[in-house]
């Protein structure tokens, strides 16, 4: 979902990050607010409008962080680890490592964010009544209104919006099946997304070009998010309980530590078309060597240096036990950015599992059990 990200700080133990796309929306929002405040409070110095607008924009995004923090804190109380909260082009997201354990916990997690937005809207409205200068009153009223808008928008029953998660929790409680509840909730999300896209097209050709583009982009984002959320639940259910040993290649290609770098490139990298290889001696895993390591050695000296000199010894992050859950393997691949993991037993290499192995299994199981995992529309 994200591109370049920066870690900012921790709030109540939860990492807060920033995606590069957030800078775009910050600039657009600040520019829009300058025009809005100039119209509502005329006659102020230009610098004052910049301070009002930038301050309101940054405070709004702080409100988004608090909204997502509401989701994250409830998630933690029901035992779901939180990777962090990230601000990006379309707002913010709390990144949870697992699905909620029950329909009731899903409901509580879903309403926590809107509850925070409702409280913030009330606080800003009360503060605007206490303020004395227009340069303070109007930014506070804007913040009250925008938090109210976030509340209303998020309560629309379209997954993965908060209202859609409330819908999923209700369907889950009725159907007692998370996958099927997610399937129908995701359909509601995609229907709403296409409605936004349609409105965007109408706005575009009616002359409201910017509004049309934004509605279309939000619609596309929601459509992809709804589809991706269902696929995530499907993947979790398909992989849960499957041991890594079922997918691994039990005869991995290993590199001896005594081989020179030129020989490694010629005999392994060019031959097998891979960027990462385990380094082992007599079955004992000693490290990992990747093509990135070559940057530390001049090309004309590759035959003077061995794999042992270039290999990484922090192999634990990319290692996993053969009896570990395949879902754990997928999560570790996502966290490390590696598409291959070393399967080890007490520092002995017993295999390699790759993302391709997992995806191949998923495709096959979905194809063989298509009707079970993709329920058809109800008959009329």
Backbone torsions as a table, in degrees:
resi	resn	phi	psi	omega
1	UNK	NA	-33.3	-171.4
2	UNK	-111.5	159.4	175.9
3	UNK	-106.4	-120.8	178.0
4	UNK	-70.5	128.2	-179.1
5	UNK	-127.2	147.4	176.3
6	UNK	-121.9	134.2	175.1
7	UNK	-82.3	129.4	-177.8
8	UNK	-98.3	-60.3	-176.5
9	UNK	-166.1	-179.8	174.6
10	UNK	-112.7	138.3	177.9
11	UNK	-125.7	115.2	-175.5
12	UNK	54.3	36.8	177.4
13	UNK	84.1	-0.7	-177.2
14	UNK	-104.0	126.0	179.5
15	UNK	-65.3	134.0	176.6
16	UNK	-110.1	124.8	-177.0
17	UNK	-126.7	171.8	-175.8
18	UNK	-135.3	124.7	173.4
19	UNK	-86.3	148.0	-177.4
20	UNK	-58.3	-30.5	-179.1
21	UNK	-64.3	-20.2	-179.9
22	UNK	-63.4	-31.6	-179.6
23	UNK	-60.7	-32.4	179.3
24	UNK	-65.2	-50.1	-177.6
25	UNK	-69.2	-32.4	176.0
26	UNK	-62.0	-45.6	179.5
27	UNK	-64.5	-44.6	-179.3
28	UNK	-65.0	-42.4	-179.2
29	UNK	-66.5	-43.2	178.8
30	UNK	-61.5	-43.7	-179.9
31	UNK	-63.9	-40.3	178.9
32	UNK	-65.8	-40.8	-178.4
33	UNK	-69.2	-30.5	176.2
34	UNK	-59.1	-47.5	178.3
35	UNK	-64.3	-40.3	-179.5
36	UNK	-64.1	-47.6	-178.6
37	UNK	-71.0	-30.1	177.1
38	UNK	-66.0	-34.6	179.1
39	UNK	-76.4	-38.7	-176.2
40	UNK	-82.4	-29.7	179.9
41	UNK	-130.0	77.1	-176.5
42	UNK	-73.4	158.9	171.7
43	UNK	91.2	4.0	179.6
44	UNK	-89.8	157.3	176.1
45	UNK	-60.6	150.7	-177.5
46	UNK	-59.3	-39.0	-179.6
47	UNK	-62.2	-32.7	-179.9
48	UNK	-65.6	-40.1	178.1
49	UNK	-63.7	-37.5	178.2
50	UNK	-65.5	-42.3	179.2
51	UNK	-65.8	-44.6	178.6
52	UNK	-59.2	-46.2	-174.0
53	UNK	-71.0	-48.5	-179.6
54	UNK	-64.7	-40.1	178.6
55	UNK	-62.8	-42.6	179.6
56	UNK	-67.0	-40.2	-179.2
57	UNK	-64.8	-45.9	-179.5
58	UNK	-66.5	-37.7	177.8
59	UNK	-65.9	-38.0	177.8
60	UNK	-60.8	-43.3	179.9
61	UNK	-70.3	-28.0	172.3
62	UNK	-65.2	-35.9	176.5
63	UNK	-65.1	-37.5	177.6
64	UNK	-63.2	-40.4	177.6
65	UNK	-61.9	-43.1	179.5
66	UNK	-65.5	-38.2	176.3
67	UNK	-58.3	-49.4	179.9
68	UNK	-69.4	-30.7	177.8
69	UNK	-64.2	-33.9	175.6
70	UNK	-59.4	-46.6	176.2
71	UNK	-60.1	-45.5	-172.7
72	UNK	-65.9	-41.9	-177.8
73	UNK	-66.3	-39.9	177.1
74	UNK	-66.5	-39.8	178.2
75	UNK	-59.4	-42.8	180.0
76	UNK	-65.0	-35.3	-179.6
77	UNK	-67.9	-23.5	178.3
78	UNK	-99.5	11.0	171.7
79	UNK	91.8	16.3	179.8
80	UNK	-99.5	118.9	177.9
81	UNK	-65.6	145.2	179.7
82	UNK	-113.9	122.3	177.6
83	UNK	-72.9	-31.0	-179.8
84	UNK	157.1	177.0	175.7
85	UNK	-117.6	130.6	-177.1
86	UNK	-125.7	129.7	172.1
87	UNK	-87.8	135.3	178.9
88	UNK	-146.5	-168.7	-170.5
89	UNK	-54.7	-40.5	-174.9
90	UNK	-100.8	19.4	176.9
91	UNK	126.5	-117.7	-179.2
92	UNK	-151.6	162.8	179.8
93	UNK	-149.1	136.4	171.9
94	UNK	-92.6	119.0	-174.8
95	UNK	-89.4	105.6	-179.4
96	UNK	-96.0	143.4	-177.0
97	UNK	-85.6	-7.2	-177.7
98	UNK	-152.8	168.3	175.3
99	UNK	-82.8	155.8	178.6
100	UNK	-61.1	147.7	-175.9
101	UNK	-76.0	-17.1	-177.4
102	UNK	-154.0	165.9	178.9
103	UNK	-64.5	-38.5	-179.5
104	UNK	-66.2	-39.9	178.1
105	UNK	-67.9	-36.0	175.2
106	UNK	-60.6	-43.9	-179.9
107	UNK	-61.8	-46.8	-179.0
108	UNK	-64.1	-40.9	177.9
109	UNK	-63.7	-39.7	-175.9
110	UNK	-67.6	-40.7	-175.5
111	UNK	-84.6	-11.4	-177.5
112	UNK	-62.1	-43.8	180.0
113	UNK	-63.1	-54.1	176.6
114	UNK	-57.0	-34.6	178.1
115	UNK	-62.8	-41.4	177.6
116	UNK	-63.5	-43.1	179.2
117	UNK	-62.9	-38.3	178.5
118	UNK	-64.0	-42.6	178.9
119	UNK	-64.7	-42.8	179.6
120	UNK	-63.5	-42.0	178.5
121	UNK	-59.8	-42.6	179.8
122	UNK	-66.1	-41.5	-179.2
123	UNK	-63.3	-46.7	-178.6
124	UNK	-65.6	-36.1	178.7
125	UNK	-66.7	-41.2	177.6
126	UNK	-65.1	-41.5	179.0
127	UNK	-64.1	-36.2	178.9
128	UNK	-64.7	-30.0	177.5
129	UNK	-74.1	-22.5	179.4
130	UNK	-90.4	-22.2	-178.4
131	UNK	-68.9	153.6	-175.3
132	UNK	-111.3	-25.5	-177.5
133	UNK	-105.5	145.4	-177.7
134	UNK	-62.4	-31.2	-178.9
135	UNK	-66.9	-16.8	177.2
136	UNK	-103.5	-39.0	-176.5
137	UNK	-60.4	-48.8	-173.6
138	UNK	-70.2	-39.1	172.8
139	UNK	-61.5	-37.5	178.5
140	UNK	-66.5	-40.0	177.6
141	UNK	-66.2	-36.9	176.6
142	UNK	-62.3	-44.5	-179.2
143	UNK	-64.6	-35.8	175.6
144	UNK	-64.0	-44.6	-178.6
145	UNK	-67.7	-40.3	-177.1
146	UNK	-71.8	-33.8	174.7
147	UNK	-68.2	-34.6	175.3
148	UNK	-65.6	-40.2	178.2
149	UNK	-64.1	-41.0	177.0
150	UNK	-61.8	-41.1	178.9
151	UNK	-60.5	-50.1	-176.9
152	UNK	-65.4	-46.1	-178.5
153	UNK	-61.0	-43.2	-176.8
154	UNK	-71.7	-19.0	179.4
155	UNK	-85.8	-2.6	174.0
156	UNK	-63.2	129.0	-176.0
157	UNK	-73.5	64.3	-179.2
158	UNK	-132.1	108.8	-179.1
159	UNK	-66.7	136.0	11.9
160	UNK	-98.5	22.4	171.7
161	UNK	-60.8	161.8	-176.9
162	UNK	-58.8	-39.0	177.0
163	UNK	-63.6	-34.2	176.0
164	UNK	-68.2	-33.6	176.3
165	UNK	-71.1	-34.4	173.1
166	UNK	-62.5	-43.8	177.0
167	UNK	-59.2	-44.0	179.8
168	UNK	-62.6	-39.1	-180.0
169	UNK	-64.0	-37.2	178.6
170	UNK	-68.7	-45.9	178.4
171	UNK	-63.2	-37.6	178.9
172	UNK	-62.5	-44.0	179.5
173	UNK	-64.1	-34.8	-178.7
174	UNK	-78.4	-48.5	-175.5
175	UNK	-82.5	-22.0	-175.3
176	UNK	55.3	39.8	-179.2
177	UNK	-151.5	108.7	-176.1
178	UNK	-62.1	-41.3	-176.6
179	UNK	-63.7	-47.1	-179.3
180	UNK	-67.3	-37.4	177.5
181	UNK	-63.1	-40.7	178.6
182	UNK	-66.4	-37.9	-179.9
183	UNK	-58.5	-50.3	-177.6
184	UNK	-73.2	-35.2	176.3
185	UNK	-65.7	-38.1	178.0
186	UNK	-65.8	-35.8	175.8
187	UNK	-61.9	-39.8	177.3
188	UNK	-63.4	-38.3	178.3
189	UNK	-65.2	-41.0	179.6
190	UNK	-69.6	-34.8	177.0
191	UNK	-63.3	-43.9	178.2
192	UNK	-65.9	-38.0	179.0
193	UNK	-61.8	-43.3	179.0
194	UNK	-69.1	-28.8	173.6
195	UNK	-63.9	-43.8	177.8
196	UNK	-63.4	-41.2	178.9
197	UNK	-62.9	-42.1	177.7
198	UNK	-62.4	-43.8	177.2
199	UNK	-63.5	-35.5	177.7
200	UNK	-63.2	-42.4	178.1
201	UNK	-62.8	-43.6	178.9
202	UNK	-62.3	-44.4	178.4
203	UNK	-62.9	-40.2	-178.3
204	UNK	-60.6	-48.9	-177.4
205	UNK	-78.8	-12.2	175.6
206	UNK	-86.9	-1.4	177.5
207	UNK	104.4	-8.3	178.4
208	UNK	-92.9	72.8	-169.6
209	UNK	-62.7	-49.0	-176.8
210	UNK	-63.5	-45.3	178.3
211	UNK	-60.4	-41.3	-179.7
212	UNK	-62.6	-43.2	180.0
213	UNK	-64.3	-44.1	-179.2
214	UNK	-64.5	-43.8	178.4
215	UNK	-61.2	-40.9	178.6
216	UNK	-64.5	-42.5	-179.7
217	UNK	-65.9	-42.4	178.5
218	UNK	-64.0	-40.8	178.1
219	UNK	-61.7	-44.2	178.3
220	UNK	-63.5	-40.9	178.9
221	UNK	-62.7	-46.2	-179.2
222	UNK	-65.1	-38.2	178.8
223	UNK	-62.3	-47.4	179.1
224	UNK	-65.0	-38.8	-179.6
225	UNK	-66.5	-40.3	179.4
226	UNK	-64.6	-46.2	179.6
227	UNK	-64.5	-42.4	-179.7
228	UNK	-66.0	-34.8	179.6
229	UNK	-65.7	-40.4	178.1
230	UNK	-66.7	-41.7	179.6
231	UNK	-63.7	-34.3	178.8
232	UNK	-65.5	-43.8	177.9
233	UNK	-63.0	-41.4	180.0
234	UNK	-61.7	-45.6	179.7
235	UNK	-61.4	-44.0	-179.0
236	UNK	-60.6	-42.5	-178.3
237	UNK	-71.7	-33.2	179.9
238	UNK	-72.4	-36.4	-176.1
239	UNK	-90.2	-21.7	-176.5
240	UNK	-60.5	128.4	178.4
241	UNK	87.4	-6.2	178.4
242	UNK	-89.3	122.8	-179.0
243	UNK	-74.2	149.6	179.0
244	UNK	-58.2	-33.9	-177.7
245	UNK	-59.4	-22.2	-180.0
246	UNK	-72.3	-24.9	-174.6
247	UNK	-107.1	-18.6	-169.7
248	UNK	-71.8	155.5	170.5
249	UNK	-88.3	111.2	-174.8
250	UNK	-80.9	0.6	177.0
251	UNK	-127.1	65.8	-176.0
252	UNK	-70.8	155.8	176.2
253	UNK	-84.9	119.8	-177.9
254	UNK	-116.6	155.7	-178.8
255	UNK	-111.0	132.5	176.2
256	UNK	-73.5	142.3	-177.0
257	UNK	-67.2	-18.9	-176.6
258	UNK	-85.9	-8.7	-178.4
259	UNK	-68.3	140.3	177.3
260	UNK	-76.8	159.5	-173.7
261	UNK	-63.8	-37.6	179.5
262	UNK	-64.8	-40.7	177.7
263	UNK	-65.1	-36.9	178.0
264	UNK	-63.5	-45.0	180.0
265	UNK	-62.8	-47.7	-176.1
266	UNK	-70.2	-42.9	-171.9
267	UNK	-90.7	-18.1	-176.1
268	UNK	-122.0	-55.7	-175.6
269	UNK	-63.3	-51.6	-178.7
270	UNK	-71.5	-27.5	-177.4
271	UNK	-80.0	-43.1	-175.2
272	UNK	-103.2	-5.8	175.3
273	UNK	57.7	47.1	177.4
274	UNK	-129.0	155.3	-177.7
275	UNK	-102.4	-13.1	-178.0
276	UNK	-134.0	135.0	178.8
277	UNK	-136.3	143.0	171.9
278	UNK	-74.8	146.5	176.9
279	UNK	-109.1	120.7	-175.7
280	UNK	-141.6	152.5	177.6
281	UNK	-136.8	120.0	-177.9
282	UNK	55.9	38.1	178.2
283	UNK	81.6	-7.5	-179.4
284	UNK	-90.0	123.1	-179.5
285	UNK	-73.9	123.9	-178.0
286	UNK	-108.4	-25.2	-179.0
287	UNK	174.1	-164.4	-179.3
288	UNK	-135.9	138.3	174.7
289	UNK	-121.9	134.2	179.2
290	UNK	-124.2	161.6	-179.9
291	UNK	-64.9	-21.2	177.7
292	UNK	-63.7	-26.3	-179.2
293	UNK	-65.9	-23.0	-178.5
294	UNK	-64.6	-22.5	-178.6
295	UNK	-63.7	-20.4	-178.6
296	UNK	-83.1	-7.6	-175.1
297	UNK	-127.8	127.8	175.8
298	UNK	-58.6	143.1	-176.4
299	UNK	-56.9	-39.3	-177.0
300	UNK	-72.2	-6.6	178.6
301	UNK	-109.6	8.0	-177.9
302	UNK	-58.4	-34.7	-178.2
303	UNK	-78.4	-4.0	179.4
304	UNK	-99.3	-6.0	-177.6
305	UNK	-123.4	146.7	-176.9
306	UNK	-100.4	166.8	176.8
307	UNK	-60.4	-36.7	179.8
308	UNK	-59.0	-33.8	179.9
309	UNK	-73.7	-30.1	-174.2
310	UNK	-97.3	-16.7	-172.5
311	UNK	-71.9	155.4	172.4
312	UNK	-90.5	141.2	179.5
313	UNK	-105.9	-0.3	177.4
314	UNK	-84.3	61.5	-173.0
315	UNK	-80.0	-14.2	-176.1
316	UNK	-63.5	-35.7	-178.7
317	UNK	-64.6	-27.0	-178.3
318	UNK	-108.0	17.8	179.6
319	UNK	-112.2	151.2	179.3
320	UNK	-150.7	150.5	-177.9
321	UNK	-79.1	150.7	-178.6
322	UNK	-65.2	-25.3	179.7
323	UNK	-93.2	5.5	178.0
324	UNK	-70.0	154.4	179.5
325	UNK	-69.1	138.4	179.0
326	UNK	-60.7	-29.4	177.7
327	UNK	-65.6	-35.8	175.2
328	UNK	-65.0	-39.1	177.8
329	UNK	-62.3	-43.7	179.6
330	UNK	-63.3	-42.4	178.3
331	UNK	-63.0	-38.7	179.3
332	UNK	-68.6	-35.8	176.0
333	UNK	-62.4	-40.7	-180.0
334	UNK	-66.3	-41.4	-177.6
335	UNK	-70.4	-36.9	-176.2
336	UNK	-91.1	-16.3	-176.9
337	UNK	76.1	12.3	-179.9
338	UNK	-101.4	138.7	179.6
339	UNK	-91.7	1.2	179.9
340	UNK	-138.4	140.9	176.8
341	UNK	-123.6	147.1	177.3
342	UNK	-88.5	128.2	178.5
343	UNK	-95.4	117.6	-171.8
344	UNK	-130.8	154.3	172.1
345	UNK	-134.1	108.2	179.4
346	UNK	52.8	52.5	178.6
347	UNK	66.6	11.9	175.6
348	UNK	-105.2	124.6	-178.7
349	UNK	-76.1	121.4	-179.9
350	UNK	-114.6	-7.2	179.1
351	UNK	171.2	-179.9	175.7
352	UNK	-135.8	136.1	175.3
353	UNK	-117.0	134.4	-177.8
354	UNK	-117.7	161.1	176.5
355	UNK	-61.3	-34.7	177.8
356	UNK	-62.1	-37.7	178.3
357	UNK	-61.9	-44.0	-179.7
358	UNK	-66.7	-43.2	-178.9
359	UNK	-67.1	-36.1	178.1
360	UNK	-62.9	-41.4	177.8
361	UNK	-64.7	-43.0	-179.9
362	UNK	-61.7	-46.3	179.8
363	UNK	-59.9	-42.9	-177.9
364	UNK	-66.9	-43.5	-177.7
365	UNK	-68.5	-39.1	178.0
366	UNK	-65.1	-39.9	179.7
367	UNK	-65.3	-41.1	-177.6
368	UNK	-75.7	-27.0	-176.6
369	UNK	-123.0	42.1	-172.8
370	UNK	-58.3	-45.4	-176.2
371	UNK	-66.3	-28.9	-179.2
372	UNK	-74.4	-38.7	-173.2
373	UNK	-95.0	-14.3	176.2
374	UNK	-127.5	82.6	-178.2
375	UNK	-62.2	140.6	179.8
376	UNK	-76.1	164.0	178.8
377	UNK	-64.6	146.8	-178.9
378	UNK	-63.5	145.2	178.7
379	UNK	-72.3	146.2	-180.0
380	UNK	-93.3	NA	NA
